[in-house]
């Protein structure tokens, strides 16, 4: 039997707020949280849309946080908010093991670069021992567990920009099919020169080649992403345990799926990974396509990835794709890499609660290469019982996850495991 997985709390630090309620309200008001990066003009880089967060260390009280680098501080601060929001205090953490599964694309890349530069220019003796402890990709998860005394599983998932949603799916399976009961799951990536430089040289950042170029998802004018930073975490609990402690249940992880497409850059094959991930998620949730109420798209302004995702939605929901509202909150948040899928999940949870689906800011003319999709251009009132979240990487990774509304009676039970997959739809 598969155990049900409840969402009992959220924690978020991003450009549009430091709570799920603030984030969702800002998105519904269509506030633009994308700034402008001019820090690297001296190094020969043009100004680009994007942004860094202001100070968030106020959420780290009671202990010195010098051993943590910026990514570690970001995750530890967000964990403070998630634990508080879900009602997990120190006594509860001491009495029960709580795990942490974190998704990240680059983790502490800036720390790694800084450590190497100091060692090479000033000599090995000048490299900071504190920095050395943070030069591994799982340092943020480990430091956060130490800070909050999280004694359960501690795992880091790194699958590029899909890392956060992949981590959420992995944590869901640990509870649904394993012996874990409570796990903090989410994603984080900091904005740093190393990430900016790498994505710029890969041609993924928004280019200023034309006057009307933009990073608006699905828009015909789009030509690259706006790099930002954020951290977001969900508290996941086994349904029976959450109900017994009287937790407020915000939603339920109904199912997830992921796939990899080695032919990602080949014509006519680019949408394949996303198609298989969406179908796997719907099958895992045992949810017919006709019962899906909305889609939170990964779309971030990339010409290639947005096209692939749009084609995948059209293929999976053939005949229905024009009637399922599609939103893309990266039009207001930018691309925050490992945290992006979790930000979508938090917004979807509050969409279910509030009955309001944010629109896609700035979408004027949809790309004619895309199939007929019901793009949500303005915030609309919508009753959502089940929603789909997509995450698509830069190199072929694809992940989808289904979030459902909490049961009316919060009934604690289990779900029979599937025996046979649903038959695939014809593309």
C-alpha distance (Angstrom), angle and dihedral (degrees) to the residues before:
residue distance angle dihedral
X1 . . .
X2 3.78 . .
X3 3.79 115.5 .
X4 3.79 118.0 -135.2
X5 3.81 118.0 -111.6
X6 3.79 118.4 -141.8
X7 3.80 128.0 -162.8
X8 3.80 107.7 -136.8
X9 3.79 103.6 167.9
X10 3.78 147.5 4.3
X11 3.78 137.1 -147.7
X12 3.78 124.7 -168.9
X13 3.79 139.4 168.1
X14 3.79 113.1 -175.3
X15 3.78 142.5 130.7
X16 3.83 93.1 -84.4
X17 3.78 99.7 49.6
X18 3.77 148.1 -44.4
X19 3.79 98.8 -108.5
X20 3.77 135.7 51.6
X21 3.79 90.9 -114.2
X22 3.82 92.5 52.4
X23 3.79 91.9 46.7
X24 3.79 94.6 49.5
X25 3.81 93.7 45.0
X26 3.82 91.1 50.9
X27 3.80 91.6 48.9
X28 3.80 91.9 48.9
X29 3.81 88.8 49.9
X30 3.83 86.9 50.7
X31 3.81 94.7 -125.4
X32 3.78 115.6 174.0
X33 3.80 110.7 -125.9
X34 3.81 95.7 178.3
X35 3.79 115.6 105.7
X36 3.79 131.7 -178.5
X37 3.78 128.5 -89.9
X38 3.81 115.1 -144.3
X39 3.81 98.1 149.6
X40 3.79 96.2 105.2
X41 3.80 102.9 47.7
X42 3.81 89.4 109.4
X43 3.81 88.9 58.2
X44 3.81 90.4 55.0
X45 3.80 99.9 -97.1
X46 3.78 122.1 132.1
X47 3.81 119.0 -125.6
X48 3.79 111.2 -88.0
X49 3.80 135.5 -171.3
X50 3.80 111.7 -99.7
X51 3.74 138.6 89.8
X52 3.78 153.8 -139.3
X53 3.79 125.5 -131.8
X54 3.80 123.2 -111.5
X55 3.80 119.2 -118.4
X56 3.80 115.8 -51.0
X57 3.82 99.3 172.0
X58 3.81 91.0 107.8
X59 3.80 87.2 83.7
X60 3.81 90.0 61.7
X61 3.76 106.6 76.4
X62 3.79 134.5 158.0
X63 3.80 100.8 29.4
X64 3.81 136.6 58.1
X65 3.79 109.9 -98.6
X66 3.80 97.1 -166.9
X67 3.85 92.3 110.8
X68 3.82 89.2 61.2
X69 3.79 120.5 80.7
X70 3.80 120.9 -144.0
X71 3.81 96.1 -83.2
X72 3.79 90.9 47.7
X73 3.80 91.3 50.2
X74 3.80 91.0 48.4
X75 3.80 92.7 52.7
X76 3.81 94.5 42.2
X77 3.82 91.2 49.8
X78 3.81 91.8 49.2
X79 3.80 90.5 47.8
X80 3.81 87.7 56.1
X81 3.80 89.2 58.2
X82 3.81 94.2 44.0
X83 3.80 93.7 49.9
X84 3.79 90.9 47.2
X85 3.81 92.9 47.2
X86 3.81 92.9 50.6
X87 3.81 95.0 45.2
X88 3.80 98.2 -112.4
X89 3.79 108.1 147.5
X90 3.80 130.1 179.0
X91 3.81 94.8 -90.6
X92 3.80 91.6 53.4
X93 3.80 91.4 47.6
X94 3.79 89.8 52.5
X95 3.80 91.8 49.5
X96 3.81 98.5 46.6
X97 3.78 136.2 32.9
X98 3.79 114.0 -111.0
X99 3.79 118.8 -170.3
X100 3.79 133.5 -152.9
X101 3.80 127.4 -144.9
X102 3.81 112.7 -178.2
X103 3.77 128.6 -172.5
X104 3.80 120.4 -155.0
X105 3.78 137.4 160.5
X106 3.81 100.4 -159.1
X107 3.83 104.2 3.5
X108 3.82 108.1 -179.1
X109 3.79 97.9 -3.3
X110 3.79 92.1 140.3
X111 3.81 91.3 53.9
X112 3.79 90.6 49.4
X113 3.81 91.6 50.2
X114 3.78 93.0 45.4
X115 3.79 92.4 49.1
X116 3.80 92.1 50.1
X117 3.81 93.6 46.4
X118 3.80 93.3 51.0
X119 3.80 92.2 47.2
X120 3.81 92.6 49.1
X121 3.82 99.3 42.6
X122 3.80 102.7 34.5
X123 3.77 100.8 23.4
X124 3.81 133.6 -98.2
X125 3.80 92.4 -78.7
X126 3.82 89.8 64.4
X127 3.81 95.1 55.7
X128 3.80 110.8 106.4
X129 3.82 116.5 -113.9
X130 3.82 87.8 -149.7
X131 3.80 89.7 57.5
X132 3.80 91.3 48.9
X133 3.82 91.0 61.2
X134 3.80 88.8 57.5
X135 3.81 97.8 48.7
X136 3.81 94.1 94.5
X137 3.79 122.9 85.5
X138 3.81 94.2 -121.9
X139 3.80 95.3 51.8
X140 3.83 95.2 101.6
X141 3.81 92.1 53.8
X142 3.79 92.3 45.3
X143 3.80 94.9 46.7
X144 3.82 91.0 48.1
X145 3.80 91.6 51.3
X146 3.80 90.2 51.0
X147 3.80 92.1 47.4
X148 3.83 94.4 50.8
X149 3.81 97.8 29.8
X150 3.80 93.8 -119.1
X151 3.80 103.6 174.8
X152 3.79 100.9 -179.1
X153 3.79 130.2 85.9
X154 3.79 114.6 -34.6
X155 3.78 114.7 -161.0
X156 3.80 138.2 158.5
X157 3.81 123.2 -151.1
X158 3.80 119.7 -161.2
X159 3.79 116.2 -177.3
X160 3.77 99.8 138.4
X161 3.80 119.0 -103.6
X162 3.82 91.2 -11.2
X163 3.82 92.4 60.7
X164 3.80 97.2 104.9
X165 3.79 96.4 51.4
X166 3.81 90.7 41.7
X167 3.81 89.0 53.3
X168 3.79 89.8 50.9
X169 3.80 91.0 51.7
X170 3.81 92.2 47.3
X171 3.80 92.1 50.2
X172 3.80 89.8 48.4
X173 3.81 90.8 56.0
X174 3.81 91.7 47.8
X175 3.80 88.7 59.0
X176 3.80 99.2 34.6
X177 3.80 96.9 48.3
X178 3.82 104.9 13.3
X179 3.77 138.7 57.9
X180 3.79 97.9 -93.3
X181 3.80 119.9 113.5
X182 3.82 108.1 179.7
X183 3.81 127.3 28.8
X184 3.79 134.0 166.6
X185 3.80 106.0 -142.7
X186 3.76 131.8 179.5
X187 3.76 146.7 94.8
X188 3.79 144.8 -91.3
X189 3.79 141.2 -176.6
X190 3.78 128.3 171.3
X191 3.79 125.3 -140.8
X192 3.78 109.4 -114.3
X193 3.80 140.0 154.8
X194 3.80 93.2 -105.4
X195 3.81 93.4 56.5
X196 3.81 92.0 42.0
X197 3.80 92.4 49.8
X198 3.80 94.3 46.5
X199 3.80 95.4 48.9
X200 3.82 91.4 43.1
X201 3.81 92.6 53.2
X202 3.80 89.9 46.1
X203 3.81 88.0 58.1
X204 3.81 93.4 -119.5
X205 3.81 99.9 120.1
X206 3.78 120.3 87.4
X207 3.77 110.5 -82.5
X208 3.81 125.0 -142.8
X209 3.79 95.4 -145.3
X210 3.80 92.4 122.4
X211 3.78 130.6 34.3
X212 3.81 95.6 -122.4
X213 3.82 96.3 44.6
X214 3.80 113.3 134.4
X215 3.80 145.6 166.0
X216 3.80 95.2 -124.7
X217 3.83 109.9 139.4
X218 3.81 115.7 -111.9
X219 3.83 92.3 -0.6
X220 3.79 116.6 135.3
X221 3.85 89.5 -128.5
X222 3.81 95.8 57.3
X223 3.80 118.1 119.6
X224 3.81 108.2 161.9
X225 3.79 148.5 -14.5
X226 3.80 133.0 -76.8
X227 3.81 107.4 -130.9
X228 3.82 115.7 -138.5
X229 3.80 137.6 154.5
X230 3.80 136.2 -122.2
X231 3.78 144.8 141.7
X232 3.79 126.0 -138.4
X233 3.81 132.4 175.5
X234 3.79 136.2 -176.3
X235 3.78 125.5 -155.4
X236 3.80 107.8 -133.6
X237 3.80 121.6 -166.8
X238 3.77 136.4 176.8
X239 3.80 104.7 -100.0
X240 3.81 98.3 -122.8
X241 3.80 92.1 48.5
X242 3.81 92.8 48.5
X243 3.80 91.9 48.8
X244 3.79 93.2 48.0
X245 3.79 93.1 54.1
X246 3.81 90.8 47.3
X247 3.78 94.7 -115.6
X248 3.77 121.2 173.8
X249 3.80 104.3 -111.6
X250 3.81 111.9 -147.6
X251 3.78 98.4 -180.0
X252 3.75 146.0 -40.9
X253 3.80 134.0 -104.4
X254 3.79 100.3 -127.2
X255 3.80 99.7 179.8
X256 3.78 146.5 -37.6
X257 3.79 140.9 -157.9
X258 3.78 138.1 -172.7
X259 3.78 137.9 -170.2
X260 3.77 141.2 175.4
X261 3.77 124.7 -134.7
X262 3.84 114.7 -158.4
X263 3.82 88.8 -176.3
X264 3.80 91.8 57.8
X265 3.82 95.4 130.9
X266 3.79 96.8 41.4
X267 3.79 118.9 102.8
X268 3.82 115.0 -103.0
X269 3.82 92.3 12.1
X270 3.80 102.5 68.7
X271 3.82 97.3 94.2
X272 3.81 95.2 48.9
X273 3.82 97.8 93.8
X274 3.80 93.3 48.7
X275 3.80 91.4 47.2
X276 3.80 91.7 53.7
X277 3.81 93.3 44.8
X278 3.82 93.2 51.9
X279 3.79 92.7 47.3
X280 3.80 91.4 47.7
X281 3.81 91.5 51.1
X282 3.82 93.3 49.5
X283 3.78 90.4 46.4
X284 3.81 92.1 48.9
X285 3.81 89.6 50.2
X286 3.81 90.6 46.3
X287 3.80 86.2 -131.6
X288 3.82 122.9 147.2
X289 3.78 112.8 -133.0
X290 3.81 90.6 -119.4
X291 3.83 90.5 63.5
X292 3.80 95.2 58.2
X293 3.80 111.4 107.6
X294 3.82 103.6 -168.1
X295 3.80 145.0 -6.1
X296 3.80 126.5 -133.7
X297 3.78 101.3 -154.6
X298 3.79 125.5 -149.5
X299 3.81 89.8 -139.5
X300 3.82 110.8 141.4
X301 3.80 107.0 168.3
X302 3.80 97.5 -80.9
X303 3.78 110.4 139.5
X304 3.80 94.0 -144.6
X305 3.82 102.2 37.2
X306 3.80 95.4 44.3
X307 3.79 89.9 51.6
X308 3.80 92.1 49.5
X309 3.78 92.6 49.6
X310 3.79 93.3 47.3
X311 3.79 91.5 50.2
X312 3.81 90.5 47.7
X313 3.80 92.5 52.6
X314 3.78 90.0 48.9
X315 3.81 91.6 49.4
X316 3.82 97.5 47.7
X317 3.80 96.1 41.7
X318 3.78 95.6 39.2
X319 3.79 107.0 171.9
X320 3.82 91.8 11.0
X321 3.81 101.8 56.7
X322 3.80 92.2 92.4
X323 3.80 92.9 56.7
X324 3.83 102.6 45.4
X325 3.84 111.0 85.1
X326 3.80 113.4 -123.0
X327 3.79 122.0 -158.6
X328 3.81 131.2 179.7
X329 3.80 114.4 -162.0
X330 3.81 93.3 -173.8
X331 3.81 85.0 82.4
X332 3.84 83.8 77.9
X333 3.82 102.8 23.7
X334 3.79 102.8 38.8
X335 3.81 122.6 -144.9
X336 3.81 110.4 -43.7
X337 3.82 94.5 172.2
X338 3.82 112.4 -150.0
X339 3.80 94.5 22.2
X340 3.80 97.1 45.6
X341 3.81 98.7 88.5
X342 3.82 91.3 48.8
X343 3.81 91.3 51.0
X344 3.81 86.8 54.5
X345 3.81 90.0 50.2
X346 3.81 93.1 50.5
X347 3.78 91.5 48.8
X348 3.81 90.7 48.8
X349 3.82 91.0 51.3
X350 3.80 89.6 55.6
X351 3.80 91.5 42.8
X352 3.81 87.2 58.4
X353 3.80 90.0 48.5
X354 3.80 98.8 43.6
X355 3.79 101.4 32.7
X356 3.82 90.9 -130.4
X357 3.81 123.3 119.7
X358 3.84 115.7 -160.9
X359 3.77 117.8 -126.8
X360 3.81 129.7 -129.3
X361 3.79 106.5 -94.0
X362 3.81 113.9 -131.1
X363 3.80 99.2 4.3
X364 3.80 102.2 148.5
X365 3.78 106.2 150.8
X366 3.79 119.6 18.0
X367 3.79 116.1 -139.4
X368 3.82 107.4 -92.1
X369 3.82 89.6 -141.1
X370 3.80 89.1 69.8
X371 3.80 123.6 88.9
X372 3.79 121.0 -112.1
X373 3.80 105.1 -70.4
X374 3.79 130.7 169.6
X375 3.81 97.4 -118.5
X376 3.80 112.4 -166.3
X377 3.81 101.2 -135.4
X378 3.81 96.9 168.7
X379 3.79 130.6 30.5
X380 3.78 108.5 -86.0
X381 3.77 137.2 -171.9
X382 3.78 109.3 -110.5
X383 3.78 135.3 163.6
X384 3.79 105.9 -132.6
X385 3.80 122.5 -168.7
X386 3.82 96.8 159.5
X387 3.79 129.8 14.6
X388 3.80 134.5 -176.8
X389 3.81 124.8 -134.2
X390 3.81 120.6 -161.1
X391 3.79 129.1 -162.0
X392 3.79 123.0 -175.4
X393 3.80 125.9 -175.3
X394 3.78 131.6 -145.9
X395 3.80 93.4 -111.1
X396 3.81 108.3 40.1
X397 3.79 105.0 -70.3
X398 3.81 113.7 134.6
X399 3.78 130.3 -178.9
X400 3.81 134.6 175.5
X401 3.79 131.6 -174.7
X402 3.81 133.9 -172.8
X403 3.81 120.1 -142.3
X404 3.79 120.0 -167.8
X405 3.77 134.7 -164.9
X406 3.81 116.2 -99.3
X407 3.81 114.7 -96.0
X408 3.77 114.9 -94.4
X409 3.80 90.7 -119.4
X410 3.83 96.6 29.9
X411 3.79 86.1 -127.0
X412 3.80 112.4 -167.0
X413 3.77 111.9 -135.9
X414 3.77 143.3 117.3
X415 3.78 134.0 -103.8
X416 3.79 123.4 -126.6
X417 3.78 110.5 -112.7
X418 3.79 116.2 -111.9
X419 3.80 118.3 -101.6
X420 3.79 100.8 -171.5
X421 3.78 130.8 21.5
X422 3.78 121.2 -118.8
X423 3.81 112.8 -97.5
X424 3.82 112.2 -94.6
X425 3.78 119.4 -106.9
X426 3.76 119.8 -119.1
X427 3.76 115.0 -106.5
